[in-house]
Amino acid sequence: MKRIFSHPVTALAAGLCLRLYFVLRFPANSGDTVLYEQMAVNWLKQGTYAMEVGGVIQAVDLRMPGYPAYLALVYWLTGRTGEAARLWVMLGQVAVDLLACVAIAFFAGAIAFLTGSVRSRRAAIAALWLSTICPFIANYTAVPLTEVFATALTGTATLFIAVFLSWVISGLELGIGSPLRGPGMAKFLTKHAGTLAWITAGLIAGLATLFRPEGPLILMTVWMMGVAVGIRKRSLTEWLRGVVVSGAACGLMLAPWAVRNYVTLHEVQFLAPKNSNLPGELVPYGFMAWEKTWLFRVRDCYLVPWKLNGEAIDVEQIPARAFDTPEEKWRVAMILEAYNEDLTLDQVEDNAFAQLARERTARHPLRTYVWLPALRAMTIWFSPRIELLPVSGTVFPLVQSWNDDKVDQGVTVGLFLLNIFYVGLAIWGGWRLWRSGPNAQPAVVFLLLFIAVRTAFLTTLETPEPRYVLECFPALIALGAQAAAFPARLYRSRGRISITEAGG
């Protein structure tokens, strides 16, 4: 039985079953699904990256082209488009997600190997199981959204960089008999391994950016760490060269998209617009600034921001924390009364919200800049992640919710506790990895720094959606898997790592 569960095929089979369960039992879609499908269809049939705006096909840049390109490929292969092709789209995402699980396992084992752990294979198997049975990633295979690709590419990039940084910073070499010590191409690879690694990191980060525009956060993190290490080791020039090389590689991946935007839309745009606005569309900066002074829960997004320019907004449904005084609530009611007449926010109404935001921030600056971002971070990390499931997410009052729907409350609480388990296991595994020795410590620092940087970035968004933190889960899983890799015996010889089985 132990051999069965320690075999990679068993873990992959379990992961396949879980993903097929979500795909066949709980297929889902979202507002973004329709946008991606429109862009893919127009790209495939009209040869234009565009969507329908007011009954007219209009070239846009409000979403990165990676996922529409995937949809267009599936449409071309299957001869189906839109809703008729969604099953094939989801099955493709299942395959991509399982490949990502294999990559996570490989790099988790590589991180353990850096310390000389004889249990690096155990770390890899543990990471494979943790990733294949993780429902938070698996259930996004059942919805046409970017999460599967973004998580796979971001996770691969971060774990690859973590291994590379640890190898370089710790000054480790490959073991005796490595193929990199041979002549010809192997000699070239040995000499330029660092440069090639920087290029690879930049290319993967650029590919991830083609699916989600915050992909460069990966490189920003490694640059921050690299500069700090370069200053400490007095080798800043070498690290700056790595920054330039990786940045250029990332830019190379984004160049076709930037050229298209310049030629078609006459704008210099390497990413997508921060606020996902159409050309000429009003960006509600004042409204968003007002939201940032009170909003931190996902449920509030359904009541206010996700209704903007489409549905009426009822002031009585807005949480009480959005108003410091009755007079402030009255002012918001007057603005919304004008908005509800045509369901379109105009500049005057947006300016009124901007004034409210300035007043609220002036009264309580810590609330806007410290406490609410902290609450958003808690929301995106510790929500039960049931947004794609037919579950209400209601937990309190405990007795009433249990009596109303035992399954609903049980699923919500179970997923909440499972989320805490993954975070707690990552902390434990990271701590054990840190104590194992200095060789893998740079990997721990980089992964934790990436998680911190991405979380800080997400707290600046108006809508704290838990799905945006999924790109951090490969790092969590790789760290958590290290709990299975220690203790072990480590032997060093002239700067090289040799691994000996305990008692061998």
Beta strands, then each sheet from edge to edge (+ up, - down):
strand 1: 50-53
strand 2: 56-59
strand 3: 490-493
strand 4: 496-499
sheet 1: 1+ 2-
sheet 2: 3+ 4-
end
